[in-house]
Amino acid sequence: MSCARCGGLLVKESVYDREGSSQLVHMNRCLQCGNIEDPVSVRNREQVLQSSSLKVKVRREPEHPFPPIQLAKG
């Protein structure tokens, strides 16, 4: 496997969850840049990519308090 960040070699690691838990978490760590990919971070990145691809930027005309005709008379 190769790292999505730098293309380096990924190695599988198992570490204990934080705060003294006995639950093992399986993750991939890049030997070159140190990037860590665990199931939670991968899922979060996928959600961010999906939500950003769904957003469409729409250009709106700025709203002015008076119509152009009233400004010309004014």
MOPAC internal coordinates of N, CA, C and O (Angstrom, degrees):
PM7 1SCF
backbone

  N    0.0000 0     0.00 0     0.00 0    0    0    0
  C    1.4448 1     0.00 0     0.00 0    1    0    0
  C    1.5210 1   109.13 1     0.00 0    2    1    0
  O    1.2310 1   121.63 1   -28.90 1    3    2    1
  N    1.3335 1   114.49 1   151.10 1    3    2    1
  C    1.4581 1   118.40 1   177.96 1    5    3    2
  C    1.5252 1   109.83 1  -122.83 1    6    5    3
  O    1.2310 1   121.48 1   -28.20 1    7    6    5
  N    1.3105 1   114.77 1   151.80 1    7    6    5
  C    1.4638 1   122.77 1  -177.41 1    9    7    6
  C    1.5245 1   110.21 1   -69.48 1   10    9    7
  O    1.2310 1   120.57 1   -44.16 1   11   10    9
  N    1.3346 1   116.52 1   135.84 1   11   10    9
  C    1.4600 1   120.72 1   177.87 1   13   11   10
  C    1.5261 1   111.21 1   -71.85 1   14   13   11
  O    1.2310 1   120.40 1   158.96 1   15   14   13
  N    1.3089 1   116.83 1   -21.04 1   15   14   13
  C    1.4597 1   121.37 1  -176.24 1   17   15   14
  C    1.5250 1   112.42 1   -85.81 1   18   17   15
  O    1.2310 1   120.52 1   133.36 1   19   18   17
  N    1.3467 1   116.60 1   -46.64 1   19   18   17
  C    1.4668 1   118.88 1  -174.69 1   21   19   18
  C    1.5188 1   113.72 1  -126.92 1   22   21   19
  O    1.2310 1   119.78 1   170.01 1   23   22   21
  N    1.3275 1   118.03 1    -9.99 1   23   22   21
  C    1.4638 1   120.71 1  -178.55 1   25   23   22
  C    1.5125 1   113.23 1    86.63 1   26   25   23
  O    1.2310 1   119.80 1  -174.08 1   27   26   25
  N    1.3299 1   117.98 1     5.92 1   27   26   25
  C    1.4617 1   122.03 1  -179.26 1   29   27   26
  C    1.5208 1   112.47 1   -75.33 1   30   29   27
  O    1.2310 1   121.08 1    -1.43 1   31   30   29
  N    1.3254 1   115.55 1   178.57 1   31   30   29
  C    1.4573 1   122.55 1  -177.56 1   33   31   30
  C    1.5281 1   111.10 1   -79.03 1   34   33   31
  O    1.2310 1   120.53 1   -50.69 1   35   34   33
  N    1.3455 1   116.60 1   129.31 1   35   34   33
  C    1.4593 1   122.21 1   176.71 1   37   35   34
  C    1.5164 1   109.28 1   -96.87 1   38   37   35
  O    1.2310 1   120.80 1   -42.30 1   39   38   37
  N    1.3279 1   116.08 1   137.70 1   39   38   37
  C    1.4613 1   121.32 1   174.83 1   41   39   38
  C    1.5232 1   108.00 1  -120.01 1   42   41   39
  O    1.2310 1   120.64 1   -34.10 1   43   42   41
  N    1.3172 1   116.38 1   145.90 1   43   42   41
  C    1.4570 1   121.15 1   178.68 1   45   43   42
  C    1.5164 1   109.54 1   -83.02 1   46   45   43
  O    1.2310 1   120.85 1   -43.44 1   47   46   45
  N    1.3273 1   115.98 1   136.56 1   47   46   45
  C    1.4585 1   121.87 1   177.84 1   49   47   46
  C    1.5165 1   108.91 1  -134.50 1   50   49   47
  O    1.2310 1   120.91 1   -28.71 1   51   50   49
  N    1.3062 1   115.86 1   151.29 1   51   50   49
  C    1.4613 1   122.30 1   173.23 1   53   51   50
  C    1.5164 1   107.27 1  -123.59 1   54   53   51
  O    1.2310 1   120.89 1   -55.70 1   55   54   53
  N    1.3115 1   115.90 1   124.30 1   55   54   53
  C    1.4569 1   121.34 1  -179.88 1   57   55   54
  C    1.5193 1   108.55 1  -130.05 1   58   57   55
  O    1.2310 1   120.83 1   -22.78 1   59   58   57
  N    1.3270 1   116.01 1   157.22 1   59   58   57
  C    1.4507 1   120.26 1   177.05 1   61   59   58
  C    1.5173 1   109.89 1   -78.63 1   62   61   59
  O    1.2310 1   121.21 1   -34.13 1   63   62   61
  N    1.3127 1   115.29 1   145.87 1   63   62   61
  C    1.4539 1   121.75 1   177.35 1   65   63   62
  C    1.5276 1   109.44 1   -61.62 1   66   65   63
  O    1.2310 1   120.29 1   -18.54 1   67   66   65
  N    1.3148 1   117.05 1   161.46 1   67   66   65
  C    1.4627 1   121.22 1  -177.22 1   69   67   66
  C    1.5179 1   112.84 1   -64.87 1   70   69   67
  O    1.2310 1   121.69 1   -14.54 1   71   70   69
  N    1.2999 1   114.37 1   165.46 1   71   70   69
  C    1.4575 1   124.93 1   173.33 1   73   71   70
  C    1.5176 1   113.62 1    60.96 1   74   73   71
  O    1.2310 1   120.08 1  -139.01 1   75   74   73
  N    1.3048 1   117.45 1    40.99 1   75   74   73
  C    1.4514 1   122.19 1   172.61 1   77   75   74
  C    1.5132 1   115.79 1    70.74 1   78   77   75
  O    1.2310 1   120.13 1  -160.63 1   79   78   77
  N    1.3021 1   117.35 1    19.37 1   79   78   77
  C    1.4566 1   120.35 1   179.59 1   81   79   78
  C    1.5176 1   109.45 1   -72.83 1   82   81   79
  O    1.2310 1   120.75 1   -25.00 1   83   82   81
  N    1.3015 1   116.18 1   155.00 1   83   82   81
  C    1.4674 1   119.75 1   178.09 1   85   83   82
  C    1.5202 1   111.36 1   -96.13 1   86   85   83
  O    1.2310 1   120.19 1  -170.16 1   87   86   85
  N    1.3296 1   117.24 1     9.84 1   87   86   85
  C    1.4567 1   121.40 1  -179.05 1   89   87   86
  C    1.5268 1   110.21 1   -85.57 1   90   89   87
  O    1.2310 1   120.74 1   -51.74 1   91   90   89
  N    1.3397 1   116.20 1   128.26 1   91   90   89
  C    1.4565 1   121.03 1   177.93 1   93   91   90
  C    1.5268 1   110.17 1   -86.10 1   94   93   91
  O    1.2310 1   120.99 1   -41.06 1   95   94   93
  N    1.3126 1   115.71 1   138.94 1   95   94   93
  C    1.4595 1   122.15 1   176.35 1   97   95   94
  C    1.5222 1   107.16 1  -116.17 1   98   97   95
  O    1.2310 1   120.37 1   -52.21 1   99   98   97
  N    1.3274 1   116.91 1   127.79 1   99   98   97
  C    1.4604 1   121.68 1   179.13 1  101   99   98
  C    1.5236 1   108.51 1   -95.78 1  102  101   99
  O    1.2310 1   120.96 1   -47.45 1  103  102  101
  N    1.3196 1   115.77 1   132.55 1  103  102  101
  C    1.4594 1   120.34 1  -178.28 1  105  103  102
  C    1.5140 1   110.27 1  -145.96 1  106  105  103
  O    1.2310 1   121.22 1   -13.05 1  107  106  105
  N    1.3151 1   115.27 1   166.95 1  107  106  105
  C    1.4638 1   122.71 1   174.14 1  109  107  106
  C    1.5200 1   107.95 1  -112.00 1  110  109  107
  O    1.2310 1   120.77 1   -43.59 1  111  110  109
  N    1.3235 1   116.14 1   136.41 1  111  110  109
  C    1.4640 1   121.34 1   178.55 1  113  111  110
  C    1.5127 1   108.70 1  -125.94 1  114  113  111
  O    1.2310 1   120.95 1   -44.99 1  115  114  113
  N    1.3328 1   115.79 1   135.01 1  115  114  113
  C    1.4587 1   121.17 1   178.90 1  117  115  114
  C    1.5290 1   109.49 1   -81.73 1  118  117  115
  O    1.2310 1   120.46 1   -49.31 1  119  118  117
  N    1.3224 1   116.72 1   130.69 1  119  118  117
  C    1.4615 1   120.85 1   179.23 1  121  119  118
  C    1.5220 1   111.79 1   -73.66 1  122  121  119
  O    1.2310 1   120.28 1   156.58 1  123  122  121
  N    1.3298 1   117.08 1   -23.42 1  123  122  121
  C    1.4611 1   120.03 1  -175.93 1  125  123  122
  C    1.5296 1   112.33 1   -86.75 1  126  125  123
  O    1.2310 1   119.98 1   127.92 1  127  126  125
  N    1.3404 1   117.65 1   -52.08 1  127  126  125
  C    1.4755 1   119.06 1  -174.95 1  129  127  126
  C    1.5251 1   113.07 1  -107.83 1  130  129  127
  O    1.2310 1   119.43 1   168.67 1  131  130  129
  N    1.3341 1   118.69 1   -11.33 1  131  130  129
  C    1.4569 1   121.36 1   178.33 1  133  131  130
  C    1.5150 1   114.39 1    85.28 1  134  133  131
  O    1.2310 1   119.95 1  -174.50 1  135  134  133
  N    1.3298 1   117.69 1     5.50 1  135  134  133
  C    1.4554 1   121.12 1   179.09 1  137  135  134
  C    1.5277 1   110.07 1   -60.66 1  138  137  135
  O    1.2310 1   120.69 1   -45.49 1  139  138  137
  N    1.3370 1   116.28 1   134.51 1  139  138  137
  C    1.4573 1   121.21 1  -179.70 1  141  139  138
  C    1.5182 1   108.51 1  -112.15 1  142  141  139
  O    1.2310 1   120.82 1   -51.08 1  143  142  141
  N    1.3209 1   116.04 1   128.92 1  143  142  141
  C    1.4545 1   122.24 1   177.88 1  145  143  142
  C    1.5164 1   107.90 1  -118.79 1  146  145  143
  O    1.2310 1   120.90 1   -73.23 1  147  146  145
  N    1.3269 1   115.89 1   106.77 1  147  146  145
  C    1.4582 1   120.51 1   174.05 1  149  147  146
  C    1.5321 1   107.56 1  -111.15 1  150  149  147
  O    1.2310 1   119.72 1   -12.18 1  151  150  149
  N    1.3229 1   118.14 1   167.82 1  151  150  149
  C    1.4679 1   119.96 1  -175.84 1  153  151  150
  C    1.5307 1   113.76 1   -57.41 1  154  153  151
  O    1.2310 1   119.90 1   144.49 1  155  154  153
  N    1.3150 1   117.80 1   -35.51 1  155  154  153
  C    1.4639 1   120.52 1  -178.72 1  157  155  154
  C    1.5244 1   110.84 1   -69.25 1  158  157  155
  O    1.2310 1   119.95 1   134.42 1  159  158  157
  N    1.3293 1   117.69 1   -45.58 1  159  158  157
  C    1.4684 1   120.04 1  -179.09 1  161  159  158
  C    1.5219 1   111.47 1   -66.44 1  162  161  159
  O    1.2310 1   120.17 1   142.84 1  163  162  161
  N    1.3320 1   117.28 1   -37.16 1  163  162  161
  C    1.4729 1   120.52 1   177.98 1  165  163  162
  C    1.5241 1   109.83 1   -63.91 1  166  165  163
  O    1.2310 1   120.27 1   135.31 1  167  166  165
  N    1.3392 1   117.08 1   -44.69 1  167  166  165
  C    1.4665 1   121.12 1   179.61 1  169  167  166
  C    1.5302 1   111.06 1   -63.50 1  170  169  167
  O    1.2310 1   120.19 1   138.40 1  171  170  169
  N    1.3339 1   117.25 1   -41.60 1  171  170  169
  C    1.4585 1   120.39 1   178.97 1  173  171  170
  C    1.5207 1   111.72 1   -64.44 1  174  173  171
  O    1.2310 1   119.77 1   138.66 1  175  174  173
  N    1.3332 1   118.05 1   -41.34 1  175  174  173
  C    1.4611 1   120.70 1   178.05 1  177  175  174
  C    1.5214 1   111.37 1   -63.11 1  178  177  175
  O    1.2310 1   120.27 1   140.52 1  179  178  177
  N    1.3270 1   117.09 1   -39.48 1  179  178  177
  C    1.4623 1   120.75 1   178.90 1  181  179  178
  C    1.5237 1   110.59 1   -64.14 1  182  181  179
  O    1.2310 1   120.25 1   139.31 1  183  182  181
  N    1.3362 1   117.12 1   -40.69 1  183  182  181
  C    1.4618 1   120.27 1   179.41 1  185  183  182
  C    1.5228 1   110.94 1   -65.54 1  186  185  183
  O    1.2310 1   120.00 1   140.13 1  187  186  185
  N    1.3155 1   117.60 1   -39.87 1  187  186  185
  C    1.4592 1   120.92 1   179.43 1  189  187  186
  C    1.5239 1   109.97 1   -65.72 1  190  189  187
  O    1.2310 1   119.92 1   137.32 1  191  190  189
  N    1.3245 1   117.76 1   -42.68 1  191  190  189
  C    1.4574 1   120.82 1   179.33 1  193  191  190
  C    1.5173 1   111.32 1   -65.15 1  194  193  191
  O    1.2310 1   119.88 1   140.00 1  195  194  193
  N    1.3287 1   117.83 1   -40.00 1  195  194  193
  C    1.4592 1   120.89 1   179.36 1  197  195  194
  C    1.5179 1   110.96 1   -66.91 1  198  197  195
  O    1.2310 1   119.87 1   136.64 1  199  198  197
  N    1.3152 1   117.86 1   -43.36 1  199  198  197
  C    1.4640 1   119.93 1  -178.53 1  201  199  198
  C    1.5255 1   111.34 1   -69.58 1  202  201  199
  O    1.2310 1   119.64 1   145.55 1  203  202  201
  N    1.3303 1   118.29 1   -34.45 1  203  202  201
  C    1.4624 1   119.84 1   179.36 1  205  203  202
  C    1.5215 1   111.27 1   -73.51 1  206  205  203
  O    1.2310 1   119.50 1   151.29 1  207  206  205
  N    1.3224 1   118.56 1   -28.71 1  207  206  205
  C    1.4579 1   120.24 1   178.01 1  209  207  206
  C    1.5178 1   111.10 1   -76.21 1  210  209  207
  O    1.2310 1   119.45 1   157.72 1  211  210  209
  N    1.3364 1   118.65 1   -22.28 1  211  210  209
  C    1.4488 1   121.88 1   179.20 1  213  211  210
  C    1.5254 1   112.17 1   -81.90 1  214  213  211
  O    1.2310 1   120.56 1   156.88 1  215  214  213
  N    1.3158 1   116.54 1   -23.12 1  215  214  213
  C    1.4585 1   119.63 1  -178.97 1  217  215  214
  C    1.5212 1   109.91 1   -75.55 1  218  217  215
  O    1.2310 1   121.17 1   -47.67 1  219  218  217
  N    1.3064 1   115.37 1   132.33 1  219  218  217
  C    1.4525 1   121.30 1   177.48 1  221  219  218
  C    1.5178 1   107.53 1  -117.87 1  222  221  219
  O    1.2310 1   120.90 1   -51.57 1  223  222  221
  N    1.2901 1   115.89 1   128.43 1  223  222  221
  C    1.4479 1   119.49 1   179.33 1  225  223  222
  C    1.5251 1   109.37 1   -81.09 1  226  225  223
  O    1.2310 1   121.19 1   -56.05 1  227  226  225
  N    1.3145 1   115.32 1   123.95 1  227  226  225
  C    1.4550 1   121.36 1  -179.67 1  229  227  226
  C    1.5170 1   107.88 1  -114.57 1  230  229  227
  O    1.2310 1   121.23 1   -51.93 1  231  230  229
  N    1.3089 1   115.25 1   128.07 1  231  230  229
  C    1.4464 1   119.38 1   178.66 1  233  231  230
  C    1.5233 1   108.48 1   -89.61 1  234  233  231
  O    1.2310 1   121.33 1   -55.66 1  235  234  233
  N    1.3098 1   115.05 1   124.34 1  235  234  233
  C    1.4559 1   120.10 1   179.49 1  237  235  234
  C    1.5206 1   109.28 1  -111.63 1  238  237  235
  O    1.2310 1   121.69 1   -30.27 1  239  238  237
  N    1.3158 1   114.38 1   149.73 1  239  238  237
  C    1.4578 1   119.81 1   175.82 1  241  239  238
  C    1.5291 1   108.36 1   -73.16 1  242  241  239
  O    1.2310 1   119.95 1   -39.62 1  243  242  241
  N    1.3216 1   117.70 1   140.38 1  243  242  241
  C    1.4587 1   118.92 1   178.88 1  245  243  242
  C    1.5278 1   110.44 1   -66.34 1  246  245  243
  O    1.2310 1   121.06 1   -38.50 1  247  246  245
  N    1.3104 1   115.58 1   141.50 1  247  246  245
  C    1.4566 1   120.26 1   179.54 1  249  247  246
  C    1.5181 1   109.30 1   -87.03 1  250  249  247
  O    1.2310 1   121.26 1   -43.27 1  251  250  249
  N    1.3157 1   115.20 1   136.73 1  251  250  249
  C    1.4528 1   120.57 1   179.23 1  253  251  250
  C    1.5204 1   107.19 1  -119.16 1  254  253  251
  O    1.2310 1   119.56 1   -36.26 1  255  254  253
  N    1.3330 1   118.45 1   143.74 1  255  254  253
  C    1.4686 1   119.51 1  -176.37 1  257  255  254
  C    1.5285 1   114.03 1   -65.20 1  258  257  255
  O    1.2310 1   119.67 1   156.80 1  259  258  257
  N    1.3303 1   118.23 1   -23.20 1  259  258  257
  C    1.4636 1   121.36 1  -178.74 1  261  259  258
  C    1.5240 1   109.85 1  -122.66 1  262  261  259
  O    1.2310 1   119.94 1   -38.14 1  263  262  261
  N    1.3265 1   117.73 1   141.86 1  263  262  261
  C    1.4612 1   119.84 1   174.81 1  265  263  262
  C    1.5367 1   109.73 1   -65.97 1  266  265  263
  O    1.2310 1   119.42 1   -22.12 1  267  266  265
  N    1.3305 1   118.71 1   157.88 1  267  266  265
  C    1.4736 1   121.63 1  -176.70 1  269  267  266
  C    1.5186 1   113.11 1   -58.36 1  270  269  267
  O    1.2310 1   118.86 1   146.55 1  271  270  269
  N    1.3249 1   119.79 1   -33.45 1  271  270  269
  C    1.4577 1   121.47 1  -178.63 1  273  271  270
  C    1.5328 1   110.14 1   -65.57 1  274  273  271
  O    1.2310 1   120.22 1   138.31 1  275  274  273
  N    1.3198 1   117.18 1   -41.69 1  275  274  273
  C    1.4632 1   119.62 1  -179.43 1  277  275  274
  C    1.5226 1   110.78 1   -67.30 1  278  277  275
  O    1.2310 1   119.80 1   148.36 1  279  278  277
  N    1.3120 1   117.99 1   -31.64 1  279  278  277
  C    1.4654 1   119.72 1   178.27 1  281  279  278
  C    1.5030 1   110.69 1   -68.06 1  282  281  279
  O    1.2310 1   119.51 1   142.78 1  283  282  281
  N    1.3303 1   118.54 1   -37.22 1  283  282  281
  C    1.4527 1   121.91 1  -178.81 1  285  283  282
  C    1.5369 1   111.47 1   -69.14 1  286  285  283
  O    1.2310 1   120.28 1   145.49 1  287  286  285
  N    1.3165 1   117.06 1   -34.51 1  287  286  285
  C    1.4548 1   120.54 1  -179.45 1  289  287  286
  C    1.5257 1   111.43 1   -75.97 1  290  289  287
  O    1.2310 1   121.16 1   148.89 1  291  290  289
  N    1.3089 1   115.39 1   -31.11 1  291  290  289
  C    1.3696 1   125.92 1  -168.19 1  293  291  290
  C    1.3962 1   135.59 1   -52.11 1  294  293  291
  O    1.2310 1   120.10 1   180.00 1  295  294  293

